[in-house]
Amino acid sequence: MPFNLAAVLAIVAGASVAGLTFATWIVSERFFQRLIAQHPELADSFPRPSLLTRYASKMAYLKGRRFNDLSDPMLKRLGQLSLTLLTAHAIAFTTFIICALWWSAVRDRP
């Protein structure tokens, strides 16, 4: 029974990670496109040279909750939604790793 439960939880967590990855990417890209369109002076804050650098600066912006300083309520909501999805993604990914390790541990038992 633990093997089946661990397998099911790992699969559900993996599917959640996949869905949240896609949703987080879509919402955050919309947020940052609108943010830069309304505040072009922020364009240099999110450099494009490297994939990791670009996303690290966006994550720092969201985690710092700097979107709360914006005057546009729609941008504030999109920023909050992006942060919420990013947090849910991190939780789902951690859950997936734990479930996969659990599954691996119970599967190898005699």
N, CA, C and O of each residue as an XYZ file, in Angstrom:
440
protein
N       0.805     -1.217      0.000
C       0.000      0.000      0.000
C       0.846      1.279      0.000
O       0.515      2.206     -0.739
N       1.931      1.376      0.801
C       2.738      2.609      0.765
C       3.312      2.881     -0.625
O       3.453      4.033     -1.035
N       3.647      1.786     -1.358
C       4.193      1.962     -2.709
C       3.178      2.646     -3.609
O       3.526      3.573     -4.340
N       1.924      2.201     -3.566
C       0.881      2.787     -4.408
C       0.614      4.235     -4.038
O       0.475      5.087     -4.916
N       0.542      4.523     -2.735
C       0.294      5.889     -2.288
C       1.440      6.809     -2.695
O       1.217      7.920     -3.177
N       2.669      6.335     -2.496
C       3.840      7.141     -2.865
C       3.857      7.396     -4.372
O       4.161      8.507     -4.807
N       3.536      6.384     -5.163
C       3.519      6.533     -6.618
C       2.460      7.535     -7.059
O       2.721      8.408     -7.887
N       1.270      7.400     -6.501
C       0.172      8.304     -6.864
C       0.510      9.741     -6.478
O       0.317     10.662     -7.272
N       1.015      9.932     -5.263
C       1.366     11.290     -4.824
C       2.481     11.888     -5.677
O       2.446     13.075     -5.999
N       3.468     11.075     -6.043
C       4.556     11.572     -6.895
C       4.025     11.990     -8.268
O       4.443     13.011     -8.814
N       3.118     11.211     -8.813
C       2.548     11.527    -10.131
C       1.694     12.793    -10.057
O       1.789     13.664    -10.922
N       0.863     12.888     -9.022
C       0.008     14.076     -8.860
C       0.875     15.321     -8.642
O       0.616     16.371     -9.231
N       1.897     15.201     -7.802
C       2.780     16.344     -7.553
C       3.529     16.731     -8.831
O       3.703     17.916     -9.115
N       3.970     15.739     -9.594
C       4.662     16.025    -10.862
C       3.758     16.735    -11.854
O       4.181     17.670    -12.533
N       2.509     16.287    -11.937
C       1.551     16.953    -12.832
C       1.273     18.379    -12.361
O       1.127     19.290    -13.175
N       1.201     18.566    -11.044
C       0.999     19.918    -10.499
C       2.164     20.832    -10.846
O       1.972     21.994    -11.204
N       3.370     20.296    -10.737
C       4.562     21.090    -11.079
C       4.504     21.516    -12.539
O       4.786     22.668    -12.869
N       4.138     20.586    -13.407
C       4.071     20.913    -14.835
C       3.032     22.008    -15.098
O       3.307     22.970    -15.816
N       1.856     21.858    -14.522
C       0.805     22.862    -14.728
C       1.174     24.214    -14.140
O       0.952     25.251    -14.765
N       1.738     24.200    -12.936
C       2.126     25.461    -12.296
C       3.292     26.130    -13.017
O       3.372     27.358    -13.049
N       4.184     25.352    -13.586
C       5.288     25.925    -14.363
C       4.721     26.730    -15.526
O       5.120     27.872    -15.753
N       3.806     26.138    -16.248
C       3.194     26.786    -17.404
C       2.405     28.024    -16.982
O       2.544     29.088    -17.587
N       1.576     27.886    -15.945
C       0.756     29.011    -15.481
C       1.619     30.157    -14.957
O       1.345     31.323    -15.241
N       2.653     29.830    -14.200
C       3.539     30.856    -13.660
C       4.229     31.611    -14.784
O       4.332     32.837    -14.743
N       4.696     30.888    -15.776
C       5.394     31.520    -16.898
C       4.455     32.475    -17.645
O       4.832     33.609    -17.939
N       3.245     32.022    -17.950
C       2.294     32.857    -18.703
C       1.946     34.128    -17.920
O       2.035     35.232    -18.457
N       1.554     33.972    -16.666
C       1.120     35.128    -15.870
C       2.273     36.096    -15.631
O       2.104     37.308    -15.762
N       3.446     35.565    -15.281
C       4.558     36.474    -14.999
C       5.044     37.184    -16.263
O       5.440     38.347    -16.198
N       5.021     36.507    -17.402
C       5.421     37.177    -18.650
C       4.446     38.307    -18.988
O       4.866     39.384    -19.413
N       3.162     38.066    -18.802
C       2.164     39.126    -19.034
C       2.392     40.291    -18.085
O       2.335     41.454    -18.484
N       2.650     39.965    -16.823
C       2.895     41.015    -15.839
C       4.104     41.862    -16.233
O       4.016     43.090    -16.247
N       5.223     41.226    -16.551
C       6.435     41.985    -16.857
C       6.339     42.723    -18.192
O       6.927     43.794    -18.339
N       5.617     42.179    -19.158
C       5.402     42.903    -20.412
C       4.603     44.178    -20.158
O       4.947     45.245    -20.666
N       3.541     44.062    -19.373
C       2.715     45.243    -19.065
C       3.472     46.230    -18.185
O       3.356     47.443    -18.360
N       4.245     45.711    -17.242
C       5.031     46.568    -16.367
C       6.023     47.399    -17.168
O       6.127     48.609    -16.965
N       6.747     46.761    -18.070
C       7.743     47.480    -18.877
C       7.068     48.413    -19.871
O       7.609     49.474    -20.185
N       5.891     48.036    -20.375
C       5.161     48.923    -21.287
C       4.742     50.208    -20.574
O       4.791     51.287    -21.164
N       4.332     50.100    -19.310
C       3.903     51.279    -18.557
C       5.070     52.013    -17.901
O       4.987     53.212    -17.632
N       6.154     51.289    -17.647
C       7.329     51.882    -16.985
C       8.594     51.473    -17.741
O       9.346     50.618    -17.272
N       8.831     52.075    -18.900
C       9.986     51.683    -19.713
C      11.328     51.859    -18.992
O      12.319     51.228    -19.360
N      11.357     52.706    -17.979
C      12.604     52.921    -17.239
C      13.036     51.658    -16.476
O      14.189     51.554    -16.057
N      12.121     50.708    -16.298
C      12.439     49.468    -15.597
C      13.000     48.384    -16.515
O      13.412     47.325    -16.043
N      13.020     48.640    -17.806
C      13.456     47.617    -18.767
C      14.872     47.135    -18.473
O      15.161     45.951    -18.641
N      15.751     48.016    -18.043
C      17.126     47.622    -17.751
C      17.237     46.797    -16.471
O      18.275     46.184    -16.223
N      16.193     46.774    -15.663
C      16.209     45.998    -14.422
C      16.099     44.497    -14.679
O      16.414     43.688    -13.807
N      15.655     44.133    -15.872
C      15.464     42.726    -16.219
C      16.283     42.402    -17.461
O      15.741     42.312    -18.563
N      17.593     42.226    -17.282
C      18.489     42.028    -18.435
C      18.175     40.739    -19.199
O      17.686     39.765    -18.628
N      18.465     40.754    -20.488
C      18.199     39.610    -21.353
C      19.434     38.759    -21.685
O      19.262     37.690    -22.269
N      20.644     39.159    -21.354
C      21.792     38.396    -21.836
C      21.788     36.917    -21.460
O      22.213     36.079    -22.255
N      21.318     36.589    -20.273
C      21.358     35.204    -19.823
C      19.993     34.813    -19.281
O      19.331     35.596    -18.599
N      19.589     33.612    -19.588
C      18.298     33.110    -19.131
C      18.203     33.155    -17.604
O      17.199     33.611    -17.056
N      19.241     32.687    -16.922
C      19.201     32.651    -15.457
C      19.226     34.046    -14.854
O      18.533     34.302    -13.869
N      20.005     34.945    -15.422
C      20.067     36.315    -14.911
C      18.714     36.992    -15.053
O      18.255     37.677    -14.139
N      18.089     36.801    -16.186
C      16.806     37.434    -16.452
C      15.748     36.977    -15.462
O      15.017     37.798    -14.908
N      15.663     35.675    -15.236
C      14.643     35.174    -14.328
C      14.972     35.474    -12.873
O      14.064     35.670    -12.066
N      16.245     35.512    -12.526
C      16.624     35.848    -11.150
C      16.196     37.267    -10.808
O      15.713     37.519     -9.704
N      16.366     38.191    -11.739
C      15.971     39.572    -11.466
C      14.449     39.706    -11.377
O      13.946     40.506    -10.589
N      13.723     38.941    -12.167
C      12.264     38.970    -12.093
C      11.782     38.366    -10.780
O      10.858     38.881    -10.150
N      12.412     37.279    -10.376
C      12.027     36.659     -9.110
C      12.323     37.591     -7.942
O      11.535     37.678     -7.000
N      13.448     38.285     -7.998
C      13.793     39.231     -6.930
C      12.762     40.358     -6.868
O      12.382     40.797     -5.782
N      12.313     40.822     -8.025
C      11.285     41.876     -8.077
C      10.002     41.388     -7.412
O       9.407     42.097     -6.600
N       9.578     40.171     -7.762
C       8.339     39.629     -7.198
C       8.485     39.347     -5.704
O       7.611     39.708     -4.915
N       9.578     38.708     -5.317
C       9.776     38.375     -3.904
C       9.918     39.619     -3.038
O       9.578     39.592     -1.855
N      10.414     40.706     -3.614
C      10.504     41.967     -2.889
C       9.172     42.702     -2.820
O       9.063     43.756     -2.194
N       8.165     42.135     -3.468
C       6.810     42.717     -3.511
C       6.819     44.177     -3.974
O       6.037     45.000     -3.499
N       7.713     44.473     -4.901
C       7.815     45.844     -5.412
C       6.602     46.234     -6.239
O       6.372     47.419     -6.480
N       5.826     45.256     -6.673
C       4.602     45.545     -7.441
C       3.576     46.291     -6.592
O       2.687     46.947     -7.136
N       3.686     46.200     -5.270
C       2.745     46.914     -4.394
C       2.910     48.429     -4.484
O       2.003     49.169     -4.101
N       4.050     48.900     -4.983
C       4.291     50.337     -5.132
C       3.699     50.913     -6.417
O       3.727     52.126     -6.624
N       3.164     50.050     -7.277
C       2.618     50.503     -8.559
C       1.261     51.171     -8.347
O       0.528     50.833     -7.417
N       0.939     52.120     -9.219
C      -0.338     52.823     -9.090
C      -1.488     52.080     -9.782
O      -2.645     52.239     -9.394
N      -1.182     51.279    -10.790
C      -2.209     50.553    -11.539
C      -2.675     49.320    -10.749
O      -1.882     48.412    -10.504
N      -3.959     49.283    -10.349
C      -4.446     48.144     -9.559
C      -4.370     46.810    -10.310
O      -4.169     45.763     -9.694
N      -4.530     46.845    -11.637
C      -4.445     45.615    -12.427
C      -3.022     45.049    -12.381
O      -2.832     43.839    -12.253
N      -2.038     45.926    -12.486
C      -0.649     45.470    -12.396
C      -0.345     44.917    -11.010
O       0.372     43.925    -10.879
N      -0.887     45.555     -9.976
C      -0.694     45.044     -8.612
C      -1.262     43.631     -8.489
O      -0.621     42.748     -7.919
N      -2.467     43.417     -9.024
C      -3.099     42.092     -8.953
C      -2.299     41.058     -9.742
O      -2.105     39.933     -9.282
N      -1.839     41.444    -10.925
C      -1.031     40.527    -11.727
C       0.286     40.193    -11.030
O       0.743     39.051    -11.076
N       0.886     41.174    -10.393
C       2.119     40.948     -9.652
C       1.885     40.007     -8.486
O       2.680     39.099     -8.245
N       0.795     40.222     -7.759
C       0.470     39.345     -6.630
C       0.168     37.935     -7.106
O       0.579     36.963     -6.472
N      -0.550     37.815     -8.223
C      -0.850     36.499     -8.776
C       0.433     35.799     -9.219
O       0.584     34.596     -9.005
N       1.350     36.530     -9.828
C       2.632     35.955    -10.235
C       3.392     35.423     -9.033
O       3.942     34.323     -9.077
N       3.424     36.205     -7.954
C       4.114     35.777     -6.738
C       3.432     34.555     -6.122
O       4.109     33.635     -5.664
N       2.120     34.542     -6.106
C       1.377     33.407     -5.559
C       1.651     32.139     -6.359
O       1.873     31.074     -5.782
N       1.637     32.251     -7.680
C       1.931     31.094     -8.530
C       3.370     30.627     -8.355
O       3.634     29.425     -8.333
N       4.295     31.565     -8.231
C       5.696     31.211     -8.021
C       5.864     30.451     -6.706
O       6.607     29.471     -6.642
N       5.184     30.897     -5.672
C       5.239     30.229     -4.373
C       4.612     28.838     -4.454
O       5.173     27.873     -3.935
N       3.457     28.734     -5.101
C       2.797     27.438     -5.260
C       3.672     26.483     -6.063
O       3.723     25.288     -5.771
N       4.352     27.003     -7.062
C       5.261     26.187     -7.865
C       6.402     25.644     -7.003
O       6.746     24.467     -7.105
N       6.978     26.478     -6.172
C       8.074     26.047     -5.297
C       7.600     24.966     -4.325
O       8.312     23.993     -4.076
N       6.404     25.139     -3.782
C       5.856     24.145     -2.850
C       5.576     22.830     -3.576
O       5.894     21.757     -3.063
N       4.990     22.909     -4.753
C       4.680     21.699     -5.524
C       5.963     20.976     -5.933
O       6.015     19.746     -5.905
N       6.985     21.720     -6.309
C       8.249     21.098     -6.707
C       8.886     20.379     -5.519
O       9.374     19.257     -5.657
N       8.881     21.025     -4.353
C       9.429     20.402     -3.150
C       8.643     19.146     -2.793
O       9.228     18.125     -2.432
N       7.325     19.220     -2.893
C       6.469     18.060     -2.623
C       6.772     16.930     -3.603
O       6.831     15.764     -3.214
N       6.963     17.274     -4.860
C       7.293     16.270     -5.876
C       8.601     15.559     -5.537
O       8.676     14.333     -5.614
N       9.621     16.312     -5.166
C      10.918     15.716     -4.831
C      10.769     14.771     -3.638
O      11.282     13.652     -3.660
N      10.069     15.222     -2.601
C       9.874     14.385     -1.403
C       9.107     13.115     -1.753
O       9.481     12.026     -1.315
N       8.037     13.243     -2.538
C       7.246     12.067     -2.922
C       8.049     11.113     -3.806
O       7.943      9.895     -3.664
N       8.842     11.659     -4.708
C       9.667     10.808     -5.576
C      10.711     10.052     -4.749
O      10.977      8.879     -5.010
N      11.298     10.715     -3.763
C      12.265     10.034     -2.886
C      11.573      8.963     -2.049
O      12.117      7.877     -1.847
N      10.371      9.273     -1.565
C       9.602      8.302     -0.795
C       9.268      7.092     -1.661
O       9.426      5.948     -1.236
N       8.807      7.356     -2.873
C       8.464      6.294     -3.803
C       9.679      5.410     -4.068
O       9.580      4.183     -4.070
N      10.799      6.035     -4.286
C      12.031      5.293     -4.537
C      12.427      4.436     -3.322
O      12.873      3.298     -3.471
N      12.256      4.997     -2.133
C      12.613      4.259     -0.920
C      11.702      3.056     -0.690
O      12.183      1.990     -0.303
N      10.399      3.204     -0.921
C       9.475      2.098     -0.686
C       9.522      1.085     -1.824
O       9.251     -0.097     -1.612
N       9.851      1.521     -2.986
C       9.902      0.613     -4.143
C      11.061     -0.361     -4.007
O      10.953     -1.509     -4.436
N      12.161      0.073     -3.421
C      13.355     -0.762     -3.310
C      13.323     -1.719     -2.119
O      14.234     -2.530     -1.950
N      12.271     -1.626     -1.289
C      12.160     -2.533     -0.139
C      11.772     -3.936     -0.600
O      11.017     -4.100     -1.559
N      12.295     -4.938      0.092
C      11.920     -6.322     -0.282
C      10.518     -6.679      0.156
O      10.062     -7.798     -0.083
